[in-house]
Amino acid sequence: MNRRRYVAACLGALVTIGGALSDSIGTAHAENAFYDELRAARVLMAQGHLPAAKNHFARLDSIAGGLPSTTYGLAQIAARHGDRAEALRRLRAYAAMGLSQAVERDSSFAALYGDSAFVQLARRLQANGRPIAAATIEVVLKDSSLLAEDLAYDARSRTFYVSSIHRGKIVAVDSTGAARDFIPAGSERGWGVYGLAIDPARGLLWGSLAATPTVVTYVAADSGRTAIAAWDLATGARRTFVELPPDGSRHLLGDISLAPDGTLYATESIGGGSTSCVPGPRRSTPSPRRGRSRRLRCRSWSSRGDGSGSPTTPEESSNST
């Protein structure tokens, strides 16, 4: 590809990206280089500009190595370039993630259709998609607009907790299948509820919150704001609410996990960093990927009255890797 065609392809990709961003989620994502890079790679791939697409995918892979979309995209490009070894290596990595893909119907791999190693990988990817257990329906939630996001289970009360981004609430389902609003819709500033985690030792349900356009009670002025909260399992009263400090960029705390020592860890779906919510003045561990690692002191820990439930003061440490 000559320089003029390459520049034209990149400009076309950026125009397509800009339109997609405007149509779907507005201009807020425009500042996020990771999403721009991924969209550019996909657009260039669809247009057949493989060297340019490979450059974008490679940069993404250097930021978040092992991302399924980059792994598969690089496998496709390698196969189209006739690099059998690299294509198979990437497909093995993709299969090792437990993912399924109909590679035998993907024309990118047409040159490998008769390759015995490729055939074995295709079978492995097909097997990844087969169910490994027989599931039974335990509970049917009647609110079709809930669009359940995450699930947490409290073994002591035998209660499931279901979060909803769209409705901005948490539903509790007891052992009889009866459902009730644990956190009513719109009660947490109208933000959506993402990840959930049970802290049985302290009697808390933790959740990540964010203001996004997909929430029915979304307020545009809150766009990009996100927080971690904890509620008393017995009463539903909020015990902790810690918002990430504003820095001019959009952030979204998504998946969360609770460590044995009570530290809560959250990943950022936008921004590429990580956050830890700790019970004492400890140092956070820098994120292994490019971005920022934040430490938030969450002082209101107990459901037994020794925490006020008022917002705590966040402390931030920026780390570049």
N, C-alpha and C positions, 0 to 999 in steps of 0.2 A: 504494500500500500504506500503511495507517495504521500508527501507531507500535506498537500492540499486536500486530498481525500481524507486523511486522518483528522485534520482540523475540522473539516466539514462534518465528519462523523461525530466528533466530540461536541460540536455546537448543536447538532441535531439531538444528541442524547440529552444535553442540558436543557434544551427547549422542551423536550418530552417530559423530563423530570419536573421542570417548573410547572407545566400544566397539570401533571398528576398530583403534585403537592398542593396546588391551588384548589383543585377539585375535591380532594379527599380530606385534608386536614389543615388547609390554609398555609400560610407562609411560615408558621412557627418552626417547622422542621428544616427550613432552608439553611439555617445555621449549623445543622448537624452534619458534619463531614462524612460520618460513617454511613448514614442513610443515603446521602447523595452518591457516595462511592458505589454502594450496592445497586442502586437504581441505574446508575450509568453503566455498570458492568452488564446488567441484564438487557438494557436497551441496545448496547453495542453488540451483545451476543445475538440478539434477535435480528439485528441488521446485518450480521455476518462479518462484522469487523473484529475478527478474533484476536489479533495482536493487541489492539486497544482494550478489548474486554479482558484479556489475560492480565494486562497491567493493573487494571482496577481490581480484579479478583485477587491478584498477588498481594496488593497493598492491604486489602481487607484481611487476607490470611495472615499477614504480619501483625495485624492489630488483634485479631481474634482467631488464632489458629484453631483449625478443627471445626469451624462453623459449617454446618451441613450444606448451606447454599454455595459457599465458596469451594468446598471440597468437591461437590458434584459438578459445579461449573468448570473447575479446572480439569476434571476428568473428561468432560465433554470436549473441551478445547484440545487437550492432549490427543484424544482419539481422532479428532478432525485433522490434526497436524501429523498423524501417523506415528505418534509416540506411544507405542503399545505399552511399554513398561510403566510410564508415568500414568497413563489412563487406568491401568489395572491397579497400580498402587493407590491411586485416589479412590477408586471404587472399593477396594478392600477396606480403606479407612472409613468410607461411608457405610459399608455393610457392618463394620465393627461397632458403629453407633446404634445398631439395632433398627435402622431405618429400612423402609421398603421402597423400591422404585422399579418400574417396568422398563429396565434398560434394554431388554430384548426388543422393545418397540420404539426405542429412541434412535432416530436416524443418525444422531451424532456418533453412534457406535456401530454403524453399518459395516465398517471394515473389519470389525471384530466378531461379527455374528457367528462365524464358523470356528472361532478360536476356543479351544477346549477350556482354557483358564477363564475366559469371559463367560462361557456357558455355565461353568461352576459358580461363578459370582452371581450370575443372573438367577440361578436356582436359590442361592443363599439369600439374595435380596427378596425373592418371592416368599421364602420361608419366614423371613422377618415379619411379613405382613399377616401371617396366619395367627389366629388366636391361640394362646397357650393355656387358656382356662375357660371354663364355662361360667358365664356371668348370669346372675339372676337379678331381677328388678327388686330392689329393696324398698324404695320410696319413689313416688311420683309427685313432683312439685307442680301444682296446678297453675302457677303464674308463668305463662309462656313467654312473658317479656323479661323474665329474670335474667336469662343468659348467664347462667352460673359460671363463675371464674375459677374459684379455688375451693378446696374442701379440707376441713380439719375435724378430727374426732377426739372427743373427750371420753376416755375409757371409764372414768369414775361415774359419770352421769349417763353414759351410753348415749351421747348426743352428738349428732353431726352438725357442723356449722358450715354454711354455704355462703360465699361472698358473691356479690353482683356489682360489676362495674356500671352497667347500664342503669340499674335502679338505685345504686348508691346505698346498698343496705346489706345486712347479714341476716340470714334465715337460720333458725335453730330447728333441727328435726330430732325428736326424741325417739326412744326405742319402740314406741307404738306406731311411729310413722306420722305423728301429728307435727305440723309445721307452724312456726310462729315467727314473727319478726323479733330478732334479738336486738338488732340495731335498725330502727325504722328508716325508710327511704328518706334521703335528704337531710338526716339529722346531723351528719358530720360535714357541715358546711356545704352540703350538696355535692361533695366529691365522691368519686367512684371508689369501691373497695376492691383491692386486688388480692395480694397474698394473705394467707392466714397461718397462724401457728399457735398451738396450745402450750401454755406453761402451767402444767398441773401442780408443780411445787408451790407456785405463788397464786394459783387460782385465777389466771389471766388468759384472755384470748387476745393475741396480738394480730394486727392487720396493717397493711400498707394502703395508703390513700393517695389519690391524685385527682386533679381537675383536668378532665379531658373532654373533648366534644362529644364523645359517645355516651356521656352521662345525661340523663333526661333533665337533671337540674343544673346543668353546666352553666357557669357564669364566665363569660369571656375574659373578664378582668382577672380571674384566678388562673388563667392558662399557664401551665408550666410549674404550678405549685404542687408540692407533694409532701407527705408526712408519714410518720409511724405513730400508731395509737395502740393502746391496750385498754381492754374492758374487763370488768369484774365478771367472772363466769357465773357467779351466783345471782347478781343483780342487774348486770348489763351496764352499770355505771362506768363512765370513762375514768380510768386511773392515770393515763399518760397520753399526752399529745405532743409530739415533737416534729416541728416542720423544718425541712431543710432551709438554711438561710438563703435568701435571694442573692444571685450573683449575675443576673442579666441573661442567664441561659435557662432553657427548659429542662426539667428533670422529672423522672417518673420512677418511683420505687415500686418494684414489682414483686418478684418472688422473695420470700423471707424464710429463714431457718433459725431455729433456736438451739444454741449450744448447751451442753450439760451445766455450764457455770452460769447460765442465765443470760448470756450475751446473745443479742438478736442480730443476725446478719441479713442485709437486704441488698439485692442487686438492682442496678439502674438500667431500665430498658432504654432510656434515652440518656445519653451522657457518658455511658461506658464505664462508670465508676462503681464503687461499692460503699456501703454504709454499715457501721456497727453501732448498736444501741447498747451501752454497757452500764452496769449497776454502780460503777465507781470510777474514779479518775485514772483510767488506764490508757495506755497508748494503743492506737489502732494499728493494724498491720497494713502496709501499703498494698493497694490492689496490684495483682500480678500483671494486669494489662494497662494499656495507656488510659489515663483518666484520673479520677481522684478518689481517695479513700477518706471517709469522714468518720469521726467519732462523735456520737451524741450521748450526753450524759442523761440517762433516764432515771430520775431519782424516785419517782412514785411507783414503787414496784409491788407492794403487797396489797392484797385485797382485804387485809385485816385492819385497815384504818391508819396505817402509818405513812400513807401517801395522800397528798391533797388532790391529785388528779388534775392539777393545773398544768399548763404547758411548762416544759422544762427548757433550760437554756442550752442550745446546741453549741458544740465546739467543733471546729472544722480544721482538718489538716490536709493540705494539698500535697499530693505526691506524684511526681512524674516518673514513669519508667520507660 
